[in-house]
Amino acid sequence: MKKRLYNIGIMIGGFGIIILLVLIFSGEAYPSILFKMLAPIGLFLTFIGVIISFIGWLLMIKDAIEEKAGLDVKGLIFIGIIIFLIPILKNIFSN
């Protein structure tokens, strides 16, 4: 279930990104009704996909802890820390 939840989140987020890429490559801009409709939908789907994937990731960590798979837990936590630190470090060192 946890891996399935993670995959569903990735698919929803990917669909949101595809909608945003369609808008970018179509050249639509703000006054267009197509932009006004699809941009919020794409952003919402991407945001929901990230949240669902994060919940699935937390549930995978919980399962690894329950199975006493120490290496899996350490690996998942390490990957999560790296994913969150990269944007922060880019902002710090780009100035």
N, CA, C and O atoms as a GROMACS GRO file, in nm:
protein
  380
    1MET      N    1   0.082  -0.120   0.000
    1MET     CA    2   0.000   0.000   0.000
    1MET      C    3   0.086   0.126   0.000
    1MET      O    4   0.055   0.224  -0.067
    2LYS      N    5   0.197   0.121   0.077
    2LYS     CA    6   0.280   0.241   0.090
    2LYS      C    7   0.347   0.274  -0.043
    2LYS      O    8   0.351   0.390  -0.085
    3LYS      N    9   0.401   0.169  -0.107
    3LYS     CA   10   0.467   0.191  -0.236
    3LYS      C   11   0.364   0.235  -0.340
    3LYS      O   12   0.393   0.318  -0.427
    4ARG      N   13   0.243   0.180  -0.330
    4ARG     CA   14   0.138   0.218  -0.423
    4ARG      C   15   0.099   0.365  -0.404
    4ARG      O   16   0.078   0.438  -0.501
    5LEU      N   17   0.089   0.408  -0.278
    5LEU     CA   18   0.056   0.547  -0.248
    5LEU      C   19   0.163   0.640  -0.304
    5LEU      O   20   0.132   0.745  -0.361
    6TYR      N   21   0.289   0.601  -0.287
    6TYR     CA   22   0.401   0.679  -0.340
    6TYR      C   23   0.391   0.689  -0.493
    6TYR      O   24   0.408   0.798  -0.549
    7ASN      N   25   0.362   0.578  -0.559
    7ASN     CA   26   0.352   0.578  -0.706
    7ASN      C   27   0.232   0.661  -0.754
    7ASN      O   28   0.242   0.728  -0.856
    8ILE      N   29   0.122   0.656  -0.681
    8ILE     CA   30   0.006   0.738  -0.718
    8ILE      C   31   0.041   0.886  -0.707
    8ILE      O   32   0.003   0.965  -0.793
    9GLY      N   33   0.113   0.923  -0.602
    9GLY     CA   34   0.156   1.061  -0.586
    9GLY      C   35   0.247   1.106  -0.700
    9GLY      O   36   0.234   1.218  -0.750
   10ILE      N   37   0.338   1.018  -0.741
   10ILE     CA   38   0.427   1.051  -0.853
   10ILE      C   39   0.347   1.070  -0.981
   10ILE      O   40   0.374   1.161  -1.058
   11MET      N   41   0.248   0.984  -1.004
   11MET     CA   42   0.166   0.996  -1.126
   11MET      C   43   0.083   1.125  -1.126
   11MET      O   44   0.075   1.192  -1.228
   12ILE      N   45   0.023   1.158  -1.013
   12ILE     CA   46  -0.057   1.281  -1.005
   12ILE      C   47   0.033   1.403  -1.025
   12ILE      O   48  -0.002   1.494  -1.100
   13GLY      N   49   0.148   1.405  -0.958
   13GLY     CA   50   0.242   1.516  -0.976
   13GLY      C   51   0.293   1.526  -1.118
   13GLY      O   52   0.307   1.636  -1.172
   14GLY      N   53   0.322   1.412  -1.179
   14GLY     CA   54   0.367   1.411  -1.318
   14GLY      C   55   0.261   1.464  -1.413
   14GLY      O   56   0.292   1.536  -1.508
   15PHE      N   57   0.136   1.430  -1.387
   15PHE     CA   58   0.027   1.481  -1.470
   15PHE      C   59   0.015   1.633  -1.457
   15PHE      O   60  -0.009   1.702  -1.556
   16GLY      N   61   0.032   1.684  -1.335
   16GLY     CA   62   0.030   1.829  -1.315
   16GLY      C   63   0.143   1.898  -1.388
   16GLY      O   64   0.124   2.004  -1.447
   17ILE      N   65   0.262   1.838  -1.385
   17ILE     CA   66   0.376   1.896  -1.456
   17ILE      C   67   0.354   1.892  -1.607
   17ILE      O   68   0.392   1.985  -1.678
   18ILE      N   69   0.293   1.784  -1.656
   18ILE     CA   70   0.263   1.776  -1.800
   18ILE      C   71   0.167   1.887  -1.840
   18ILE      O   72   0.185   1.948  -1.946
   19ILE      N   73   0.066   1.914  -1.758
   19ILE     CA   74  -0.027   2.024  -1.788
   19ILE      C   75   0.048   2.157  -1.793
   19ILE      O   76   0.024   2.238  -1.883
   20LEU      N   77   0.138   2.180  -1.699
   20LEU     CA   78   0.214   2.305  -1.697
   20LEU      C   79   0.307   2.314  -1.818
   20LEU      O   80   0.323   2.422  -1.876
   21LEU      N   81   0.368   2.203  -1.858
   21LEU     CA   82   0.455   2.205  -1.976
   21LEU      C   83   0.375   2.231  -2.104
   21LEU      O   84   0.424   2.298  -2.195
   22VAL      N   85   0.254   2.178  -2.112
   22VAL     CA   86   0.168   2.206  -2.227
   22VAL      C   87   0.141   2.356  -2.235
   22VAL      O   88   0.145   2.414  -2.344
   23LEU      N   89   0.114   2.418  -2.122
   23LEU     CA   90   0.092   2.563  -2.121
   23LEU      C   91   0.217   2.639  -2.164
   23LEU      O   92   0.209   2.735  -2.241
   24ILE      N   93   0.332   2.597  -2.114
   24ILE     CA   94   0.457   2.666  -2.148
   24ILE      C   95   0.485   2.656  -2.296
   24ILE      O   96   0.516   2.757  -2.361
   25PHE      N   97   0.475   2.535  -2.352
   25PHE     CA   98   0.509   2.517  -2.492
   25PHE      C   99   0.402   2.568  -2.589
   25PHE      O  100   0.429   2.590  -2.707
   26SER      N  101   0.279   2.586  -2.538
   26SER     CA  102   0.174   2.640  -2.626
   26SER      C  103   0.186   2.791  -2.640
   26SER      O  104   0.131   2.850  -2.734
   27GLY      N  105   0.258   2.854  -2.548
   27GLY     CA  106   0.276   2.998  -2.556
   27GLY      C  107   0.162   3.078  -2.497
   27GLY      O  108   0.154   3.200  -2.517
   28GLU      N  109   0.072   3.013  -2.426
   28GLU     CA  110  -0.040   3.084  -2.364
   28GLU      C  111   0.012   3.172  -2.251
   28GLU      O  112   0.108   3.137  -2.182
   29ALA      N  113  -0.052   3.287  -2.234
   29ALA     CA  114  -0.011   3.381  -2.130
   29ALA      C  115  -0.133   3.420  -2.047
   29ALA      O  116  -0.243   3.370  -2.071
   30TYR      N  117  -0.114   3.507  -1.951
   30TYR     CA  118  -0.216   3.536  -1.850
   30TYR      C  119  -0.355   3.571  -1.902
   30TYR      O  120  -0.451   3.511  -1.853
   31PRO      N  121  -0.373   3.661  -1.995
   31PRO     CA  122  -0.513   3.694  -2.026
   31PRO      C  123  -0.592   3.578  -2.088
   31PRO      O  124  -0.715   3.582  -2.091
   32SER      N  125  -0.523   3.477  -2.135
   32SER     CA  126  -0.591   3.366  -2.202
   32SER      C  127  -0.673   3.284  -2.102
   32SER      O  128  -0.628   3.258  -1.990
   33ILE      N  129  -0.794   3.246  -2.144
   33ILE     CA  130  -0.882   3.166  -2.058
   33ILE      C  131  -0.822   3.027  -2.038
   33ILE      O  132  -0.841   2.966  -1.932
   34LEU      N  133  -0.749   2.975  -2.137
   34LEU     CA  134  -0.684   2.845  -2.124
   34LEU      C  135  -0.579   2.848  -2.013
   34LEU      O  136  -0.568   2.754  -1.934
   35PHE      N  137  -0.504   2.956  -2.007
   35PHE     CA  138  -0.403   2.972  -1.901
   35PHE      C  139  -0.470   2.984  -1.765
   35PHE      O  140  -0.426   2.923  -1.668
   36LYS      N  141  -0.578   3.062  -1.758
   36LYS     CA  142  -0.647   3.082  -1.631
   36LYS      C  143  -0.707   2.953  -1.577
   36LYS      O  144  -0.720   2.936  -1.456
   37MET      N  145  -0.744   2.861  -1.666
   37MET     CA  146  -0.804   2.736  -1.622
   37MET      C  147  -0.698   2.629  -1.592
   37MET      O  148  -0.706   2.561  -1.489
   38LEU      N  149  -0.600   2.615  -1.680
   38LEU     CA  150  -0.506   2.503  -1.667
   38LEU      C  151  -0.391   2.528  -1.569
   38LEU      O  152  -0.342   2.433  -1.508
   39ALA      N  153  -0.347   2.651  -1.553
   39ALA     CA  154  -0.234   2.678  -1.464
   39ALA      C  155  -0.266   2.642  -1.319
   39ALA      O  156  -0.186   2.574  -1.255
   40PRO      N  157  -0.380   2.686  -1.264
   40PRO     CA  158  -0.411   2.645  -1.126
   40PRO      C  159  -0.431   2.494  -1.111
   40PRO      O  160  -0.393   2.436  -1.009
   41ILE      N  161  -0.489   2.431  -1.212
   41ILE     CA  162  -0.509   2.286  -1.206
   41ILE      C  163  -0.374   2.214  -1.205
   41ILE      O  164  -0.353   2.122  -1.126
   42GLY      N  165  -0.284   2.256  -1.293
   42GLY     CA  166  -0.152   2.195  -1.299
   42GLY      C  167  -0.074   2.215  -1.170
   42GLY      O  168  -0.009   2.122  -1.121
   43LEU      N  169  -0.080   2.336  -1.115
   43LEU     CA  170  -0.010   2.362  -0.988
   43LEU      C  171  -0.071   2.282  -0.873
   43LEU      O  172   0.001   2.229  -0.789
   44PHE      N  173  -0.202   2.273  -0.870
   44PHE     CA  174  -0.269   2.198  -0.765
   44PHE      C  175  -0.234   2.050  -0.772
   44PHE      O  176  -0.203   1.988  -0.669
   45LEU      N  177  -0.238   1.992  -0.892
   45LEU     CA  178  -0.204   1.850  -0.906
   45LEU      C  179  -0.060   1.823  -0.868
   45LEU      O  180  -0.030   1.721  -0.806
   46THR      N  181   0.030   1.913  -0.904
   46THR     CA  182   0.170   1.896  -0.868
   46THR      C  183   0.187   1.902  -0.717
   46THR      O  184   0.258   1.820  -0.660
   47PHE      N  185   0.122   1.996  -0.653
   47PHE     CA  186   0.130   2.011  -0.507
   47PHE      C  187   0.073   1.888  -0.437
   47PHE      O  188   0.134   1.837  -0.343
   48ILE      N  189  -0.042   1.841  -0.480
   48ILE     CA  190  -0.105   1.723  -0.420
   48ILE      C  191  -0.018   1.600  -0.443
   48ILE      O  192  -0.005   1.516  -0.354
   49GLY      N  193   0.042   1.588  -0.561
   49GLY     CA  194   0.130   1.475  -0.589
   49GLY      C  195   0.251   1.473  -0.497
   49GLY      O  196   0.292   1.366  -0.451
   50VAL      N  197   0.308   1.589  -0.469
   50VAL     CA  198   0.423   1.596  -0.378
   50VAL      C  199   0.381   1.555  -0.238
   50VAL      O  200   0.453   1.482  -0.170
   51ILE      N  201   0.266   1.602  -0.193
   51ILE     CA  202   0.219   1.568  -0.059
   51ILE      C  203   0.191   1.418  -0.046
   51ILE      O  204   0.232   1.355   0.052
   52ILE      N  205   0.124   1.359  -0.145
   52ILE     CA  206   0.094   1.216  -0.141
   52ILE      C  207   0.223   1.134  -0.146
   52ILE      O  208   0.235   1.035  -0.074
   53SER      N  209   0.318   1.174  -0.229
   53SER     CA  210   0.445   1.103  -0.236
   53SER      C  211   0.520   1.112  -0.103
   53SER      O  212   0.580   1.015  -0.059
   54PHE      N  213   0.516   1.229  -0.040
   54PHE     CA  214   0.582   1.246   0.088
   54PHE      C  215   0.519   1.156   0.195
   54PHE      O  216   0.590   1.097   0.276
   55ILE      N  217   0.387   1.147   0.195
   55ILE     CA  218   0.319   1.059   0.290
   55ILE      C  219   0.357   0.913   0.264
   55ILE      O  220   0.383   0.838   0.358
   56GLY      N  221   0.361   0.873   0.138
   56GLY     CA  222   0.404   0.738   0.104
   56GLY      C  223   0.547   0.711   0.148
   56GLY      O  224   0.578   0.601   0.195
   57TRP      N  225   0.633   0.810   0.132
   57TRP     CA  226   0.774   0.797   0.174
   57TRP      C  227   0.782   0.780   0.325
   57TRP      O  228   0.859   0.698   0.374
   58LEU      N  229   0.704   0.858   0.400
   58LEU     CA  230   0.702   0.844   0.546
   58LEU      C  231   0.651   0.707   0.589
   58LEU      O  232   0.702   0.649   0.684
   59LEU      N  233   0.551   0.655   0.519
   59LEU     CA  234   0.499   0.523   0.552
   59LEU      C  235   0.601   0.414   0.519
   59LEU      O  236   0.608   0.313   0.589
   60MET      N  237   0.680   0.433   0.413
   60MET     CA  238   0.787   0.337   0.382
   60MET      C  239   0.893   0.338   0.492
   60MET      O  240   0.944   0.233   0.529
   61ILE      N  241   0.925   0.455   0.544
   61ILE     CA  242   1.021   0.463   0.655
   61ILE      C  243   0.964   0.392   0.778
   61ILE      O  244   1.035   0.318   0.846
   62LYS      N  245   0.834   0.414   0.806
   62LYS     CA  246   0.770   0.349   0.921
   62LYS      C  247   0.776   0.197   0.907
   62LYS      O  248   0.805   0.127   1.004
   63ASP      N  249   0.750   0.145   0.788
   63ASP     CA  250   0.758   0.000   0.766
   63ASP      C  251   0.900  -0.052   0.783
   63ASP      O  252   0.920  -0.159   0.840
   64ALA      N  253   0.997   0.023   0.734
   64ALA     CA  254   1.136  -0.020   0.748
   64ALA      C  255   1.178  -0.023   0.895
   64ALA      O  256   1.254  -0.110   0.937
   65ILE      N  257   1.127   0.072   0.973
   65ILE     CA  258   1.157   0.074   1.116
   65ILE      C  259   1.092  -0.047   1.185
   65ILE      O  260   1.155  -0.112   1.269
   66GLU      N  261   0.968  -0.077   1.149
   66GLU     CA  262   0.898  -0.190   1.209
   66GLU      C  263   0.966  -0.323   1.174
   66GLU      O  264   0.967  -0.415   1.255
   67GLU      N  265   1.023  -0.333   1.053
   67GLU     CA  266   1.092  -0.455   1.011
   67GLU      C  267   1.236  -0.458   1.061
   67GLU      O  268   1.309  -0.554   1.037
   68LYS      N  269   1.275  -0.353   1.130
   68LYS     CA  270   1.411  -0.340   1.183
   68LYS      C  271   1.516  -0.349   1.072
   68LYS      O  272   1.622  -0.410   1.089
   69ALA      N  273   1.484  -0.288   0.960
   69ALA     CA  274   1.577  -0.281   0.847
   69ALA      C  275   1.653  -0.150   0.858
   69ALA      O  276   1.618  -0.051   0.794
   70GLY      N  277   1.757  -0.149   0.941
   70GLY     CA  278   1.830  -0.026   0.973
   70GLY      C  279   1.890   0.041   0.852
   70GLY      O  280   1.889   0.163   0.842
   71LEU      N  281   1.945  -0.039   0.759
   71LEU     CA  282   2.009   0.020   0.641
   71LEU      C  283   1.906   0.089   0.553
   71LEU      O  284   1.933   0.195   0.497
   72ASP      N  285   1.787   0.030   0.539
   72ASP     CA  286   1.681   0.092   0.459
   72ASP      C  287   1.638   0.225   0.520
   72ASP      O  288   1.619   0.324   0.450
   73VAL      N  289   1.622   0.226   0.652
   73VAL     CA  290   1.579   0.348   0.721
   73VAL      C  291   1.684   0.457   0.703
   73VAL      O  292   1.651   0.571   0.669
   74LYS      N  293   1.810   0.422   0.726
   74LYS     CA  294   1.916   0.521   0.711
   74LYS      C  295   1.924   0.572   0.568
   74LYS      O  296   1.945   0.692   0.546
   75GLY      N  297   1.909   0.483   0.472
   75GLY     CA  298   1.913   0.525   0.331
   75GLY      C  299   1.799   0.618   0.295
   75GLY      O  300   1.820   0.719   0.229
   76LEU      N  301   1.678   0.584   0.339
   76LEU     CA  302   1.562   0.669   0.308
   76LEU      C  303   1.574   0.806   0.374
   76LEU      O  304   1.543   0.908   0.313
   77ILE      N  305   1.619   0.809   0.498
   77ILE     CA  306   1.635   0.937   0.567
   77ILE      C  307   1.745   1.019   0.503
   77ILE      O  308   1.731   1.141   0.488
   78PHE      N  309   1.856   0.955   0.464
   78PHE     CA  310   1.966   1.026   0.398
   78PHE      C  311   1.922   1.086   0.266
   78PHE      O  312   1.954   1.202   0.236
   79ILE      N  313   1.848   1.010   0.187
   79ILE     CA  314   1.798   1.062   0.059
   79ILE      C  315   1.703   1.179   0.082
   79ILE      O  316   1.708   1.278   0.009
   80GLY      N  317   1.616   1.168   0.183
   80GLY     CA  318   1.524   1.278   0.214
   80GLY      C  319   1.597   1.404   0.255
   80GLY      O  320   1.559   1.514   0.214
   81ILE      N  321   1.702   1.389   0.336
   81ILE     CA  322   1.780   1.506   0.378
   81ILE      C  323   1.847   1.571   0.258
   81ILE      O  324   1.848   1.694   0.247
   82ILE      N  325   1.903   1.491   0.170
   82ILE     CA  326   1.969   1.547   0.052
   82ILE      C  327   1.869   1.621  -0.037
   82ILE      O  328   1.899   1.730  -0.087
   83ILE      N  329   1.751   1.562  -0.056
   83ILE     CA  330   1.650   1.626  -0.140
   83ILE      C  331   1.610   1.762  -0.084
   83ILE      O  332   1.587   1.856  -0.161
   84PHE      N  333   1.600   1.775   0.047
   84PHE     CA  334   1.562   1.902   0.107
   84PHE      C  335   1.677   2.000   0.120
   84PHE      O  336   1.655   2.121   0.121
   85LEU      N  337   1.800   1.950   0.129
   85LEU     CA  338   1.915   2.039   0.147
   85LEU      C  339   1.965   2.102   0.016
   85LEU      O  340   2.017   2.213   0.017
   86ILE      N  341   1.950   2.033  -0.094
   86ILE     CA  342   2.003   2.084  -0.222
   86ILE      C  343   1.946   2.222  -0.255
   86ILE      O  344   2.025   2.312  -0.283
   87PRO      N  345   1.814   2.245  -0.254
   87PRO     CA  346   1.764   2.380  -0.284
   87PRO      C  347   1.810   2.485  -0.184
   87PRO      O  348   1.839   2.599  -0.220
   88ILE      N  349   1.816   2.445  -0.057
   88ILE     CA  350   1.860   2.541   0.046
   88ILE      C  351   2.005   2.582   0.024
   88ILE      O  352   2.039   2.700   0.032
   89LEU      N  353   2.090   2.485  -0.005
   89LEU     CA  354   2.232   2.514  -0.028
   89LEU      C  355   2.252   2.596  -0.156
   89LEU      O  356   2.340   2.682  -0.163
   90LYS      N  357   2.170   2.568  -0.258
   90LYS     CA  358   2.180   2.648  -0.380
   90LYS      C  359   2.148   2.794  -0.353
   90LYS      O  360   2.215   2.882  -0.406
   91ASN      N  361   2.046   2.820  -0.271
   91ASN     CA  362   2.012   2.958  -0.237
   91ASN      C  363   2.121   3.024  -0.156
   91ASN      O  364   2.150   3.141  -0.176
   92ILE      N  365   2.180   2.952  -0.064
   92ILE     CA  366   2.285   3.009   0.021
   92ILE      C  367   2.407   3.045  -0.059
   92ILE      O  368   2.462   3.154  -0.044
   93PHE      N  369   2.452   2.953  -0.145
   93PHE     CA  370   2.577   2.974  -0.215
   93PHE      C  371   2.564   3.047  -0.349
   93PHE      O  372   2.665   3.077  -0.412
   94SER      N  373   2.443   3.076  -0.393
   94SER     CA  374   2.426   3.149  -0.521
   94SER      C  375   2.440   3.299  -0.501
   94SER      O  376   2.458   3.372  -0.599
   95ASN      N  377   2.431   3.348  -0.380
   95ASN     CA  378   2.440   3.492  -0.354
   95ASN      C  379   2.579   3.538  -0.347
   95ASN      O  380   2.604   3.656  -0.326
   0.00000   0.00000   0.00000
